[in-house]
Amino acid sequence: MAGNDSTAEVALMQEPESPRDSLEGLSGRFASEEPQSASPSTFIWALSFAAGISGILFGYEYISELAPSAFRGMLVTVSILFVTGGQVIAYVLGYVLAQQAHGWRWMVGLGAVPAVVQFGFLLRLPETPRWLVKAGKEDVARVVLKKVYASETSTAAEQVLKEIRKEILEEEAISKLVNPTTPGNDSWPLLTQFQHRMTELLFVGGNRRALVIACMLQGLQQLCGFNSIMYFSATIFSLLGFTSPILTSLWVAATNFVFTLIALLITDRIGRRAILLRSIPVMIGGLLLCSISYHFLGFPTESANVLEHIQIAGYSPWATLVVVSLLIFVCGYATGLGNIAWQQSELFPLSVRSLGSGLATATNWGSNFVVGLTFLPMMEILTPVWTFALYALGLKK
């Protein structure tokens, strides 16, 4: 997934001759291609379809259900570490291929390589033990658990299997209380099952609180503006007068990778809540410093055509401070919110885990859509000063 998304992002931000060129994006590149080239709309729809497919994959939920509790947080973070590592590789490849004619084609096409490799591994993965027990395949679940707990005592797998049985019985009892059975034939079993799960998710207090927390974390993860920096870093750095936006953006991706690695080492030791309480103030500080730096760079603080205010004359330490402030923000994000939100499945019981995680993930993608759609208009209308101040205010709330 990392390679797919990141190479497409880098293809959209090849070295621009100016910030205006970076905003024009692929439309100008398609116009300069040979007549038989695919239309921009076909290209965008293809990317949208691929992103939609990746959006329905619940990799983090699978890890959380299968992994031993002592390593659950670490293994989810390892998965995110591969994503951020893929972003670094994508930026490096993007920088190299941007110098070549039609390099954007290679950028997008190479994104299929990790997807093919990942699909090959997926074919060998088993179902999760909890799902197998719930489906009445306890013998298969026992085999899977013995492989997962192969390094522990011979009774470890049986103990976990016993706990899964107990959990499922408790959840079924709660489900019967919330959704009492009614006589008669059910002509729409899937719809009825969805209604029962939704009722259980929304009307059982613990489940409802878990849903609120998961959706808030996922929404906050996107509405803080992190992906705006990843998507439009070429525009941001071009506004500051940097001649190599992709190379500068590589610093952002590398920082994201390094601090995700740090999160890998500390998540299970310190705890999720403690990490969030320490990392979010760092994110707020980075965004406020970025806003202040843009102010002293001379950018207008009222509605104006900001994109005409480009190429700062000579060297300015405030331009460097913008980059430093964004790196501080990324440090806080990668250590906390970028990882913790994806451990959402730990909040839900098995009976509503898929539905709860699905709704939280939908909140993530919906917020991502809003941020991606509004960032450039906000930079134009509110100016960079207030855009980054607004992101900081959202985190403070």
C-alpha positions in Angstrom: 0.0 0.0 0.0 2.8 2.4 0.8 4.4 2.2 -2.6 1.1 2.5 -4.4 0.0 5.7 -2.7 3.4 7.4 -2.4 4.6 6.9 -6.0 1.3 8.4 -7.3 1.8 11.4 -4.9 5.3 11.9 -6.1 4.2 11.7 -9.7 1.8 14.5 -9.1 4.6 16.7 -7.8 7.5 16.3 -10.2 10.0 19.2 -10.0 7.8 22.2 -10.8 9.2 25.2 -12.6 7.1 27.4 -10.3 4.4 26.9 -7.6 1.8 27.6 -10.3 3.1 24.7 -12.3 2.7 22.4 -9.2 -0.9 23.5 -8.9 -1.6 22.8 -12.5 -0.4 19.2 -11.8 -0.9 16.5 -14.3 -3.3 18.4 -16.6 -0.4 20.3 -18.1 1.7 17.1 -18.5 -1.1 15.3 -20.2 -1.6 18.2 -22.6 2.0 18.0 -23.6 1.9 14.3 -24.2 1.3 12.6 -27.5 -2.4 12.7 -28.8 -3.0 9.0 -28.1 -2.2 9.4 -24.4 -4.9 8.7 -21.9 -7.0 11.6 -20.7 -6.4 13.2 -17.3 -9.9 12.0 -16.2 -9.0 8.4 -17.0 -5.8 8.6 -15.0 -7.5 10.2 -12.0 -10.3 7.6 -12.1 -7.8 4.8 -12.2 -6.0 6.2 -9.2 -9.3 6.7 -7.4 -10.3 3.1 -8.0 -7.0 1.8 -6.7 -7.3 4.0 -3.6 -10.8 2.8 -3.0 -9.7 -0.9 -3.1 -6.9 -0.2 -0.6 -9.4 1.6 1.6 -11.5 -1.6 2.2 -8.5 -3.6 3.3 -8.3 -4.1 7.1 -4.7 -5.0 7.5 -4.3 -3.4 10.9 -7.4 -5.2 12.2 -6.0 -8.5 11.0 -2.8 -7.9 12.9 -4.6 -6.9 16.0 -6.7 -10.0 16.0 -3.9 -12.4 15.2 -1.0 -11.0 17.2 -0.3 -11.9 20.9 -1.4 -9.1 23.1 2.2 -8.4 24.3 3.3 -7.6 20.7 0.0 -6.2 19.2 0.9 -2.5 19.3 4.4 -3.1 18.1 3.3 -5.2 15.1 0.7 -2.6 14.0 3.5 0.0 14.2 5.8 -2.3 12.2 3.1 -2.3 9.5 3.0 1.6 9.5 6.8 1.6 9.5 6.7 -0.2 6.2 4.3 2.4 4.9 6.6 5.3 5.9 9.6 3.4 4.6 7.8 3.0 1.3 7.2 6.7 1.2 10.9 7.5 1.6 11.7 5.1 -1.3 9.0 6.6 -3.4 10.4 10.1 -2.9 13.9 9.0 -3.8 12.6 7.3 -6.9 10.5 10.3 -7.7 13.5 12.6 -7.5 15.5 10.4 -9.8 12.7 9.8 -12.3 11.6 13.4 -12.4 14.8 14.1 -14.4 13.7 11.7 -17.1 11.3 12.2 -20.0 7.9 10.8 -19.1 9.3 9.9 -15.7 5.9 10.2 -14.1 4.8 7.0 -16.0 7.5 5.0 -14.2 6.5 6.6 -10.9 2.9 5.4 -11.1 3.7 2.1 -12.7 6.3 1.1 -10.1 3.6 1.5 -7.5 2.2 -1.9 -8.7 5.3 -3.8 -7.6 4.8 -3.7 -3.8 1.1 -4.5 -4.4 1.9 -7.6 -6.4 4.4 -8.8 -3.7 1.9 -8.1 -1.0 -0.8 -10.0 -2.8 1.5 -13.0 -3.1 2.0 -13.0 0.7 -1.7 -12.6 1.4 -2.4 -15.9 -0.3 -0.6 -17.7 2.4 -2.1 -16.0 5.4 -4.7 -17.9 7.6 -8.0 -16.6 8.9 -7.9 -15.1 12.4 -8.5 -17.6 15.2 -11.4 -15.5 16.6 -13.2 -15.6 13.3 -12.6 -19.3 12.9 -14.0 -20.1 16.3 -17.0 -17.9 15.7 -17.5 -19.8 12.4 -17.4 -23.1 14.1 -13.9 -24.1 12.8 -12.3 -24.5 16.2 -9.8 -27.2 15.0 -8.4 -24.9 12.3 -8.2 -22.1 14.9 -6.2 -24.4 17.2 -3.7 -25.1 14.4 -3.3 -21.3 13.7 -2.8 -20.5 17.4 -0.2 -23.2 17.8 1.8 -21.6 14.9 1.4 -18.1 16.5 2.4 -19.3 20.0 5.0 -21.9 18.8 7.8 -20.3 20.9 5.7 -20.5 24.1 4.5 -23.4 26.3 2.3 -26.1 24.8 -0.7 -24.9 26.8 -0.5 -21.3 25.6 -2.5 -21.9 22.4 -5.2 -23.8 24.4 -5.4 -21.0 27.0 -5.9 -18.4 24.3 -8.5 -20.6 22.6 -10.4 -20.9 25.9 -10.4 -17.1 26.3 -11.7 -16.7 22.7 -14.6 -19.1 23.4 -15.4 -17.2 26.6 -15.3 -13.8 24.8 -17.6 -15.1 22.0 -20.1 -16.5 24.5 -20.3 -13.2 26.4 -20.7 -11.2 23.2 -23.5 -13.5 22.0 -25.3 -13.1 25.3 -25.1 -9.3 24.9 -26.2 -9.5 21.3 -29.3 -11.5 22.3 -30.3 -8.9 24.9 -29.9 -6.0 22.4 -31.4 -7.9 19.4 -34.1 -10.3 20.7 -35.0 -12.9 18.0 -38.4 -12.6 16.3 -40.4 -15.5 14.7 -40.8 -15.7 11.0 -38.6 -16.2 7.9 -35.9 -13.7 7.3 -35.7 -12.9 3.5 -32.8 -10.5 3.9 -30.3 -12.2 6.3 -27.3 -10.1 5.5 -29.3 -6.9 6.0 -30.8 -8.2 9.2 -27.3 -9.1 10.5 -26.0 -5.7 9.6 -28.9 -4.1 11.5 -28.2 -6.2 14.5 -24.5 -5.3 14.5 -25.3 -1.6 14.1 -27.8 -1.7 16.9 -25.3 -3.5 19.1 -22.6 -1.0 18.2 -24.7 2.1 18.8 -26.9 1.1 21.8 -24.4 -0.8 24.0 -22.6 1.9 26.0 -19.1 0.4 25.8 -19.3 -0.1 22.1 -20.7 3.4 21.4 -17.9 5.0 23.5 -15.3 2.9 21.6 -16.8 4.1 18.3 -16.7 7.7 19.3 -13.0 7.4 20.4 -12.0 5.5 17.3 -13.7 8.0 14.9 -12.3 11.0 16.8 -8.8 9.7 16.6 -9.1 8.8 12.9 -10.7 12.2 12.1 -8.1 14.1 14.1 -5.3 12.1 12.4 -6.4 13.6 9.0 -7.8 17.0 10.1 -4.5 18.0 11.7 -3.3 18.6 8.1 -0.5 16.0 7.9 -1.5 14.5 4.6 -1.8 18.1 3.2 1.9 18.4 3.9 2.6 15.0 2.2 0.3 15.7 -0.8 1.3 19.4 -1.4 4.8 19.6 0.0 6.0 20.6 -3.5 3.7 23.6 -3.5 4.6 24.5 0.1 8.3 24.4 -0.5 8.0 26.2 -3.9 6.3 29.0 -2.2 9.4 29.3 0.0 11.7 29.5 -3.0 13.2 26.0 -2.8 14.5 24.9 -6.2 14.1 21.2 -5.5 10.8 20.6 -3.8 10.9 16.8 -4.1 14.3 16.6 -2.5 13.2 18.9 0.3 10.0 16.8 0.8 12.3 13.8 1.3 13.3 15.3 4.6 9.6 15.2 5.7 9.2 11.5 4.6 12.5 10.5 6.2 11.5 12.2 9.5 8.2 10.4 9.4 10.0 7.1 9.0 12.6 7.7 11.8 10.0 8.7 14.4 7.7 5.8 13.4 10.6 3.6 14.2 10.9 5.4 17.6 7.2 4.7 18.1 7.8 1.1 17.5 10.2 1.0 20.4 8.1 2.9 22.9 4.4 2.2 22.2 3.9 -0.9 24.3 6.2 0.4 27.1 4.7 3.9 27.6 1.1 3.2 26.6 -1.2 4.7 23.9 -2.8 7.4 26.0 0.5 8.6 27.5 2.1 8.9 24.0 -0.9 10.9 22.7 -0.8 13.3 25.6 2.9 14.0 25.0 3.0 14.0 21.2 -0.1 16.2 20.4 1.4 19.3 22.1 4.5 18.8 20.0 2.3 18.8 16.8 0.5 22.0 18.0 3.9 23.7 18.7 5.2 22.8 15.2 2.1 24.1 13.4 2.1 27.4 15.4 5.8 27.9 14.7 5.1 27.3 11.0 2.3 29.9 11.1 4.5 32.4 12.8 7.4 31.8 10.4 5.1 32.4 7.4 4.0 35.7 9.0 7.6 36.9 9.3 8.3 35.8 5.7 6.0 38.6 4.6 3.1 36.5 3.4 -0.2 38.4 3.6 -2.4 37.7 6.6 -5.6 38.6 4.8 -7.3 37.0 1.8 -5.1 37.5 -1.3 -3.6 35.7 -4.2 -0.9 34.0 -2.1 0.3 32.0 -5.0 1.5 35.2 -6.7 3.6 35.9 -3.6 6.4 33.5 -4.5 10.2 33.2 -4.7 11.3 35.1 -1.5 14.0 37.5 -2.5 17.4 36.1 -1.3 17.9 33.8 1.6 15.6 34.0 4.6 16.1 32.1 7.9 12.4 32.1 8.3 12.0 29.9 5.2 14.3 27.4 6.9 12.3 27.7 10.1 9.2 26.8 8.2 10.8 23.5 7.2 12.1 22.9 10.7 8.6 23.6 12.2 7.0 21.1 9.8 9.6 18.5 10.7 8.8 19.1 14.4 5.1 18.6 13.6 5.9 15.4 11.7 8.0 14.1 14.7 5.0 14.5 17.0 2.6 13.0 14.4 4.7 9.9 13.6 5.3 9.2 17.3 1.7 9.3 18.3 -1.4 10.1 16.3 0.0 8.5 13.1 0.2 5.1 14.8 -2.2 5.0 17.7 -5.3 5.7 15.6 -4.7 2.5 13.6 -4.8 0.4 16.7 -8.6 1.0 16.8 -9.6 -2.6 16.7 -8.4 -3.1 20.2 -11.3 -0.9 21.4 -14.1 -3.1 20.0 -15.3 -6.6 21.0 -15.3 -9.2 18.3 -19.0 -9.0 17.4 -18.8 -5.4 16.2 -15.0 -5.1 15.5 -15.3 -5.2 11.7 -18.2 -2.7 11.6 -16.6 -0.4 14.2 -13.2 -0.4 12.5 -14.9 0.1 9.1 -16.8 3.2 10.3 -13.6 4.6 11.9 -11.6 4.0 8.7 -14.4 5.6 6.7 -14.0 8.6 9.0 -10.3 8.7 8.2 -10.8 8.6 4.4 -13.7 11.1 4.6 -11.5 13.5 6.6 -8.7 12.9 4.2 -10.9 13.9 1.3 -12.0 17.1 3.1 -8.4 18.1 3.9 -7.1 17.3 0.4 -9.9 19.2 -1.2 -9.6 22.3 1.0 -5.9 22.8 1.6 -5.1 24.8 -1.5 -8.2 27.0 -1.3 -7.4 27.6 2.4 -3.8 28.6 1.4 -5.3 31.0 -1.2 -8.2 32.5 0.9 -7.0 32.2 4.5 -3.2 32.5 3.6 -0.6 30.1 4.9 -0.4 32.0 8.2 -4.1 31.2 9.2 -4.2 27.8 7.4 -1.5 26.3 9.7 -2.9 28.2 12.7 -6.3 26.6 12.1 -4.8 23.1 12.0 -3.2 23.9 15.3 -6.4 25.1 16.8 -8.2 21.9 15.6 -5.6 19.8 17.6 -6.0 22.0 20.7 -9.8 21.4 20.7 
